[in-house]
Amino acid sequence: MSKKEVDKQKKKISKKKMILAVKIVKSKKSGSYTFENKMVSSSEEMKIFFKK
């Protein structure tokens, strides 16, 4: 790869915004709470993550 191609790829990666989504889930068996973390890039992914 040339230097220009590498620079373009770095710019594309840095422009993408990521959101840390944290979901608190209560265990049915023990009653304790657990946390599920996921890096999400779009609002559609976030909706799917919280529906599960």
PDB file with SEQRES, HELIX, SHEET and CRYST1 records, atoms N, CA, C and O in Angstrom:
SEQRES   1 A   52  MET SER LYS LYS GLU VAL ASP LYS GLN LYS LYS LYS ILE          
SEQRES   2 A   52  SER LYS LYS LYS MET ILE LEU ALA VAL LYS ILE VAL LYS          
SEQRES   3 A   52  SER LYS LYS SER GLY SER TYR THR PHE GLU ASN LYS MET          
SEQRES   4 A   52  VAL SER SER SER GLU GLU MET LYS ILE PHE PHE LYS LYS          
HELIX    1 AA1 LYS A    3  LYS A   15  1                                  13    
HELIX    2 AA2 SER A   43  LYS A   51  1                                   9    
SHEET    1 AA1 2 ILE A  19  LYS A  26  0                                        
SHEET    2 AA1 2 TYR A  33  VAL A  40 -1                                        
CRYST1    1.000    1.000    1.000  90.00  90.00  90.00 P 1           1          
ATOM      1  N   MET A   1       0.832  -1.185   0.000  1.00  0.00           N  
ATOM      2  CA  MET A   1       0.000   0.000   0.000  1.00  0.00           C  
ATOM      3  C   MET A   1       0.876   1.248   0.000  1.00  0.00           C  
ATOM      4  O   MET A   1       1.949   1.288   0.602  1.00  0.00           O  
ATOM      5  N   SER A   2       0.387   2.238  -0.682  1.00  0.00           N  
ATOM      6  CA  SER A   2       1.127   3.493  -0.683  1.00  0.00           C  
ATOM      7  C   SER A   2       0.790   4.295   0.571  1.00  0.00           C  
ATOM      8  O   SER A   2      -0.159   3.982   1.290  1.00  0.00           O  
ATOM      9  N   LYS A   3       1.570   5.317   0.814  1.00  0.00           N  
ATOM     10  CA  LYS A   3       1.371   6.137   2.012  1.00  0.00           C  
ATOM     11  C   LYS A   3       0.024   6.860   1.966  1.00  0.00           C  
ATOM     12  O   LYS A   3      -0.605   7.040   3.008  1.00  0.00           O  
ATOM     13  N   LYS A   4      -0.433   7.277   0.783  1.00  0.00           N  
ATOM     14  CA  LYS A   4      -1.713   7.969   0.645  1.00  0.00           C  
ATOM     15  C   LYS A   4      -2.875   7.056   1.007  1.00  0.00           C  
ATOM     16  O   LYS A   4      -3.819   7.499   1.660  1.00  0.00           O  
ATOM     17  N   GLU A   5      -2.829   5.798   0.601  1.00  0.00           N  
ATOM     18  CA  GLU A   5      -3.895   4.847   0.902  1.00  0.00           C  
ATOM     19  C   GLU A   5      -3.985   4.604   2.410  1.00  0.00           C  
ATOM     20  O   GLU A   5      -5.082   4.505   2.960  1.00  0.00           O  
ATOM     21  N   VAL A   6      -2.854   4.509   3.066  1.00  0.00           N  
ATOM     22  CA  VAL A   6      -2.830   4.286   4.513  1.00  0.00           C  
ATOM     23  C   VAL A   6      -3.415   5.504   5.224  1.00  0.00           C  
ATOM     24  O   VAL A   6      -4.182   5.349   6.174  1.00  0.00           O  
ATOM     25  N   ASP A   7      -3.067   6.707   4.783  1.00  0.00           N  
ATOM     26  CA  ASP A   7      -3.602   7.927   5.396  1.00  0.00           C  
ATOM     27  C   ASP A   7      -5.111   8.011   5.228  1.00  0.00           C  
ATOM     28  O   ASP A   7      -5.808   8.421   6.155  1.00  0.00           O  
ATOM     29  N   LYS A   8      -5.628   7.633   4.067  1.00  0.00           N  
ATOM     30  CA  LYS A   8      -7.074   7.660   3.829  1.00  0.00           C  
ATOM     31  C   LYS A   8      -7.797   6.690   4.755  1.00  0.00           C  
ATOM     32  O   LYS A   8      -8.861   7.013   5.282  1.00  0.00           O  
ATOM     33  N   GLN A   9      -7.229   5.508   4.957  1.00  0.00           N  
ATOM     34  CA  GLN A   9      -7.851   4.524   5.841  1.00  0.00           C  
ATOM     35  C   GLN A   9      -7.875   5.017   7.284  1.00  0.00           C  
ATOM     36  O   GLN A   9      -8.859   4.795   7.991  1.00  0.00           O  
ATOM     37  N   LYS A  10      -6.822   5.674   7.731  1.00  0.00           N  
ATOM     38  CA  LYS A  10      -6.780   6.219   9.089  1.00  0.00           C  
ATOM     39  C   LYS A  10      -7.840   7.296   9.268  1.00  0.00           C  
ATOM     40  O   LYS A  10      -8.472   7.369  10.321  1.00  0.00           O  
ATOM     41  N   LYS A  11      -8.043   8.129   8.257  1.00  0.00           N  
ATOM     42  CA  LYS A  11      -9.044   9.186   8.347  1.00  0.00           C  
ATOM     43  C   LYS A  11     -10.446   8.600   8.433  1.00  0.00           C  
ATOM     44  O   LYS A  11     -11.274   9.098   9.196  1.00  0.00           O  
ATOM     45  N   LYS A  12     -10.725   7.553   7.664  1.00  0.00           N  
ATOM     46  CA  LYS A  12     -12.045   6.923   7.699  1.00  0.00           C  
ATOM     47  C   LYS A  12     -12.329   6.329   9.073  1.00  0.00           C  
ATOM     48  O   LYS A  12     -13.441   6.450   9.586  1.00  0.00           O  
ATOM     49  N   ILE A  13     -11.355   5.705   9.653  1.00  0.00           N  
ATOM     50  CA  ILE A  13     -11.525   5.084  10.965  1.00  0.00           C  
ATOM     51  C   ILE A  13     -11.757   6.139  12.034  1.00  0.00           C  
ATOM     52  O   ILE A  13     -12.609   5.960  12.904  1.00  0.00           O  
ATOM     53  N   SER A  14     -11.017   7.228  11.982  1.00  0.00           N  
ATOM     54  CA  SER A  14     -11.121   8.241  13.029  1.00  0.00           C  
ATOM     55  C   SER A  14     -12.424   9.027  12.948  1.00  0.00           C  
ATOM     56  O   SER A  14     -12.845   9.597  13.955  1.00  0.00           O  
ATOM     57  N   LYS A  15     -13.078   9.081  11.791  1.00  0.00           N  
ATOM     58  CA  LYS A  15     -14.325   9.822  11.649  1.00  0.00           C  
ATOM     59  C   LYS A  15     -15.530   9.051  12.173  1.00  0.00           C  
ATOM     60  O   LYS A  15     -16.568   9.649  12.455  1.00  0.00           O  
ATOM     61  N   LYS A  16     -15.411   7.750  12.307  1.00  0.00           N  
ATOM     62  CA  LYS A  16     -16.519   6.928  12.751  1.00  0.00           C  
ATOM     63  C   LYS A  16     -16.712   7.080  14.252  1.00  0.00           C  
ATOM     64  O   LYS A  16     -15.789   6.819  15.024  1.00  0.00           O  
ATOM     65  N   LYS A  17     -17.910   7.502  14.679  1.00  0.00           N  
ATOM     66  CA  LYS A  17     -18.184   7.701  16.092  1.00  0.00           C  
ATOM     67  C   LYS A  17     -18.724   6.411  16.691  1.00  0.00           C  
ATOM     68  O   LYS A  17     -19.559   5.730  16.096  1.00  0.00           O  
ATOM     69  N   MET A  18     -18.234   6.096  17.870  1.00  0.00           N  
ATOM     70  CA  MET A  18     -18.665   4.898  18.565  1.00  0.00           C  
ATOM     71  C   MET A  18     -19.269   5.298  19.908  1.00  0.00           C  
ATOM     72  O   MET A  18     -18.837   6.266  20.533  1.00  0.00           O  
ATOM     73  N   ILE A  19     -20.269   4.544  20.338  1.00  0.00           N  
ATOM     74  CA  ILE A  19     -20.944   4.788  21.604  1.00  0.00           C  
ATOM     75  C   ILE A  19     -20.829   3.519  22.442  1.00  0.00           C  
ATOM     76  O   ILE A  19     -21.027   2.411  21.943  1.00  0.00           O  
ATOM     77  N   LEU A  20     -20.510   3.692  23.709  1.00  0.00           N  
ATOM     78  CA  LEU A  20     -20.472   2.553  24.623  1.00  0.00           C  
ATOM     79  C   LEU A  20     -21.859   2.391  25.223  1.00  0.00           C  
ATOM     80  O   LEU A  20     -22.323   3.252  25.971  1.00  0.00           O  
ATOM     81  N   ALA A  21     -22.522   1.285  24.897  1.00  0.00           N  
ATOM     82  CA  ALA A  21     -23.855   0.990  25.428  1.00  0.00           C  
ATOM     83  C   ALA A  21     -23.702   0.004  26.577  1.00  0.00           C  
ATOM     84  O   ALA A  21     -23.043  -1.026  26.436  1.00  0.00           O  
ATOM     85  N   VAL A  22     -24.313   0.321  27.713  1.00  0.00           N  
ATOM     86  CA  VAL A  22     -24.242  -0.538  28.893  1.00  0.00           C  
ATOM     87  C   VAL A  22     -25.665  -0.917  29.284  1.00  0.00           C  
ATOM     88  O   VAL A  22     -26.515  -0.054  29.504  1.00  0.00           O  
ATOM     89  N   LYS A  23     -25.908  -2.214  29.367  1.00  0.00           N  
ATOM     90  CA  LYS A  23     -27.227  -2.727  29.736  1.00  0.00           C  
ATOM     91  C   LYS A  23     -27.103  -3.483  31.051  1.00  0.00           C  
ATOM     92  O   LYS A  23     -26.212  -4.316  31.217  1.00  0.00           O  
ATOM     93  N   ILE A  24     -28.005  -3.185  31.987  1.00  0.00           N  
ATOM     94  CA  ILE A  24     -28.026  -3.880  33.279  1.00  0.00           C  
ATOM     95  C   ILE A  24     -29.097  -4.963  33.207  1.00  0.00           C  
ATOM     96  O   ILE A  24     -30.259  -4.686  32.912  1.00  0.00           O  
ATOM     97  N   VAL A  25     -28.687  -6.201  33.482  1.00  0.00           N  
ATOM     98  CA  VAL A  25     -29.582  -7.347  33.374  1.00  0.00           C  
ATOM     99  C   VAL A  25     -29.655  -8.051  34.722  1.00  0.00           C  
ATOM    100  O   VAL A  25     -28.634  -8.303  35.362  1.00  0.00           O  
ATOM    101  N   LYS A  26     -30.873  -8.364  35.143  1.00  0.00           N  
ATOM    102  CA  LYS A  26     -31.061  -9.096  36.398  1.00  0.00           C  
ATOM    103  C   LYS A  26     -31.158 -10.587  36.093  1.00  0.00           C  
ATOM    104  O   LYS A  26     -31.925 -11.003  35.225  1.00  0.00           O  
ATOM    105  N   SER A  27     -30.389 -11.372  36.801  1.00  0.00           N  
ATOM    106  CA  SER A  27     -30.386 -12.821  36.625  1.00  0.00           C  
ATOM    107  C   SER A  27     -31.669 -13.407  37.191  1.00  0.00           C  
ATOM    108  O   SER A  27     -32.097 -13.030  38.282  1.00  0.00           O  
ATOM    109  N   LYS A  28     -32.282 -14.322  36.460  1.00  0.00           N  
ATOM    110  CA  LYS A  28     -33.528 -14.945  36.919  1.00  0.00           C  
ATOM    111  C   LYS A  28     -33.281 -15.952  38.039  1.00  0.00           C  
ATOM    112  O   LYS A  28     -34.099 -16.081  38.950  1.00  0.00           O  
ATOM    113  N   LYS A  29     -32.160 -16.662  37.976  1.00  0.00           N  
ATOM    114  CA  LYS A  29     -31.873 -17.695  38.973  1.00  0.00           C  
ATOM    115  C   LYS A  29     -31.392 -17.121  40.300  1.00  0.00           C  
ATOM    116  O   LYS A  29     -31.960 -17.424  41.349  1.00  0.00           O  
ATOM    117  N   SER A  30     -30.362 -16.305  40.262  1.00  0.00           N  
ATOM    118  CA  SER A  30     -29.758 -15.839  41.516  1.00  0.00           C  
ATOM    119  C   SER A  30     -30.279 -14.480  41.967  1.00  0.00           C  
ATOM    120  O   SER A  30     -30.145 -14.134  43.141  1.00  0.00           O  
ATOM    121  N   GLY A  31     -30.867 -13.705  41.065  1.00  0.00           N  
ATOM    122  CA  GLY A  31     -31.369 -12.382  41.426  1.00  0.00           C  
ATOM    123  C   GLY A  31     -30.308 -11.300  41.427  1.00  0.00           C  
ATOM    124  O   GLY A  31     -30.593 -10.156  41.780  1.00  0.00           O  
ATOM    125  N   SER A  32     -29.091 -11.641  41.040  1.00  0.00           N  
ATOM    126  CA  SER A  32     -28.026 -10.631  41.003  1.00  0.00           C  
ATOM    127  C   SER A  32     -28.052  -9.887  39.668  1.00  0.00           C  
ATOM    128  O   SER A  32     -28.660 -10.342  38.699  1.00  0.00           O  
ATOM    129  N   TYR A  33     -27.392  -8.754  39.639  1.00  0.00           N  
ATOM    130  CA  TYR A  33     -27.359  -7.925  38.445  1.00  0.00           C  
ATOM    131  C   TYR A  33     -26.020  -8.085  37.737  1.00  0.00           C  
ATOM    132  O   TYR A  33     -24.979  -8.201  38.382  1.00  0.00           O  
ATOM    133  N   THR A  34     -26.053  -8.088  36.415  1.00  0.00           N  
ATOM    134  CA  THR A  34     -24.837  -8.130  35.618  1.00  0.00           C  
ATOM    135  C   THR A  34     -24.891  -7.003  34.595  1.00  0.00           C  
ATOM    136  O   THR A  34     -25.963  -6.496  34.267  1.00  0.00           O  
ATOM    137  N   PHE A  35     -23.732  -6.625  34.101  1.00  0.00           N  
ATOM    138  CA  PHE A  35     -23.628  -5.570  33.106  1.00  0.00           C  
ATOM    139  C   PHE A  35     -23.192  -6.162  31.776  1.00  0.00           C  
ATOM    140  O   PHE A  35     -22.301  -7.010  31.726  1.00  0.00           O  
ATOM    141  N   GLU A  36     -23.823  -5.711  30.704  1.00  0.00           N  
ATOM    142  CA  GLU A  36     -23.421  -6.100  29.360  1.00  0.00           C  
ATOM    143  C   GLU A  36     -22.959  -4.843  28.649  1.00  0.00           C  
ATOM    144  O   GLU A  36     -23.714  -3.877  28.542  1.00  0.00           O  
ATOM    145  N   ASN A  37     -21.723  -4.843  28.160  1.00  0.00           N  
ATOM    146  CA  ASN A  37     -21.149  -3.696  27.472  1.00  0.00           C  
ATOM    147  C   ASN A  37     -20.978  -4.009  25.997  1.00  0.00           C  
ATOM    148  O   ASN A  37     -20.658  -5.139  25.625  1.00  0.00           O  
ATOM    149  N   LYS A  38     -21.195  -2.993  25.150  1.00  0.00           N  
ATOM    150  CA  LYS A  38     -20.992  -3.180  23.719  1.00  0.00           C  
ATOM    151  C   LYS A  38     -20.689  -1.832  23.081  1.00  0.00           C  
ATOM    152  O   LYS A  38     -21.308  -0.823  23.416  1.00  0.00           O  
ATOM    153  N   MET A  39     -19.734  -1.824  22.160  1.00  0.00           N  
ATOM    154  CA  MET A  39     -19.443  -0.625  21.389  1.00  0.00           C  
ATOM    155  C   MET A  39     -20.374  -0.601  20.185  1.00  0.00           C  
ATOM    156  O   MET A  39     -20.405  -1.551  19.402  1.00  0.00           O  
ATOM    157  N   VAL A  40     -21.135   0.483  20.034  1.00  0.00           N  
ATOM    158  CA  VAL A  40     -22.155   0.589  19.009  1.00  0.00           C  
ATOM    159  C   VAL A  40     -21.838   1.790  18.126  1.00  0.00           C  
ATOM    160  O   VAL A  40     -21.423   2.839  18.618  1.00  0.00           O  
ATOM    161  N   SER A  41     -22.036   1.628  16.807  1.00  0.00           N  
ATOM    162  CA  SER A  41     -21.722   2.723  15.898  1.00  0.00           C  
ATOM    163  C   SER A  41     -22.968   3.422  15.345  1.00  0.00           C  
ATOM    164  O   SER A  41     -22.862   4.539  14.837  1.00  0.00           O  
ATOM    165  N   SER A  42     -24.124   2.804  15.429  1.00  0.00           N  
ATOM    166  CA  SER A  42     -25.324   3.434  14.882  1.00  0.00           C  
ATOM    167  C   SER A  42     -26.493   3.287  15.852  1.00  0.00           C  
ATOM    168  O   SER A  42     -26.466   2.455  16.760  1.00  0.00           O  
ATOM    169  N   SER A  43     -27.503   4.096  15.646  1.00  0.00           N  
ATOM    170  CA  SER A  43     -28.671   4.041  16.531  1.00  0.00           C  
ATOM    171  C   SER A  43     -29.462   2.751  16.319  1.00  0.00           C  
ATOM    172  O   SER A  43     -30.106   2.265  17.249  1.00  0.00           O  
ATOM    173  N   GLU A  44     -29.424   2.192  15.114  1.00  0.00           N  
ATOM    174  CA  GLU A  44     -30.120   0.926  14.843  1.00  0.00           C  
ATOM    175  C   GLU A  44     -29.510  -0.211  15.663  1.00  0.00           C  
ATOM    176  O   GLU A  44     -30.232  -1.030  16.232  1.00  0.00           O  
ATOM    177  N   GLU A  45     -28.195  -0.255  15.718  1.00  0.00           N  
ATOM    178  CA  GLU A  45     -27.527  -1.287  16.513  1.00  0.00           C  
ATOM    179  C   GLU A  45     -27.867  -1.131  17.982  1.00  0.00           C  
ATOM    180  O   GLU A  45     -28.013  -2.121  18.699  1.00  0.00           O  
ATOM    181  N   MET A  46     -27.994   0.116  18.437  1.00  0.00           N  
ATOM    182  CA  MET A  46     -28.318   0.367  19.839  1.00  0.00           C  
ATOM    183  C   MET A  46     -29.722  -0.124  20.159  1.00  0.00           C  
ATOM    184  O   MET A  46     -29.941  -0.710  21.219  1.00  0.00           O  
ATOM    185  N   LYS A  47     -30.669   0.102  19.269  1.00  0.00           N  
ATOM    186  CA  LYS A  47     -32.034  -0.356  19.484  1.00  0.00           C  
ATOM    187  C   LYS A  47     -32.086  -1.880  19.589  1.00  0.00           C  
ATOM    188  O   LYS A  47     -32.775  -2.424  20.452  1.00  0.00           O  
ATOM    189  N   ILE A  48     -31.367  -2.555  18.719  1.00  0.00           N  
ATOM    190  CA  ILE A  48     -31.318  -4.018  18.731  1.00  0.00           C  
ATOM    191  C   ILE A  48     -30.677  -4.525  20.018  1.00  0.00           C  
ATOM    192  O   ILE A  48     -31.142  -5.504  20.601  1.00  0.00           O  
ATOM    193  N   PHE A  49     -29.615  -3.863  20.460  1.00  0.00           N  
ATOM    194  CA  PHE A  49     -28.914  -4.264  21.682  1.00  0.00           C  
ATOM    195  C   PHE A  49     -29.822  -4.188  22.900  1.00  0.00           C  
ATOM    196  O   PHE A  49     -29.805  -5.091  23.737  1.00  0.00           O  
ATOM    197  N   PHE A  50     -30.625  -3.115  23.016  1.00  0.00           N  
ATOM    198  CA  PHE A  50     -31.474  -2.965  24.186  1.00  0.00           C  
ATOM    199  C   PHE A  50     -32.772  -3.748  24.109  1.00  0.00           C  
ATOM    200  O   PHE A  50     -33.432  -3.922  25.133  1.00  0.00           O  
ATOM    201  N   LYS A  51     -33.165  -4.230  22.928  1.00  0.00           N  
ATOM    202  CA  LYS A  51     -34.370  -5.058  22.817  1.00  0.00           C  
ATOM    203  C   LYS A  51     -34.134  -6.467  23.312  1.00  0.00           C  
ATOM    204  O   LYS A  51     -35.055  -7.110  23.816  1.00  0.00           O  
ATOM    205  N   LYS A  52     -32.910  -6.960  23.177  1.00  0.00           N  
ATOM    206  CA  LYS A  52     -32.614  -8.352  23.553  1.00  0.00           C  
ATOM    207  C   LYS A  52     -32.728  -8.564  25.029  1.00  0.00           C  
ATOM    208  O   LYS A  52     -32.512  -9.676  25.512  1.00  0.00           O  
TER     209      LYS A  52                                                      
END                                                                             
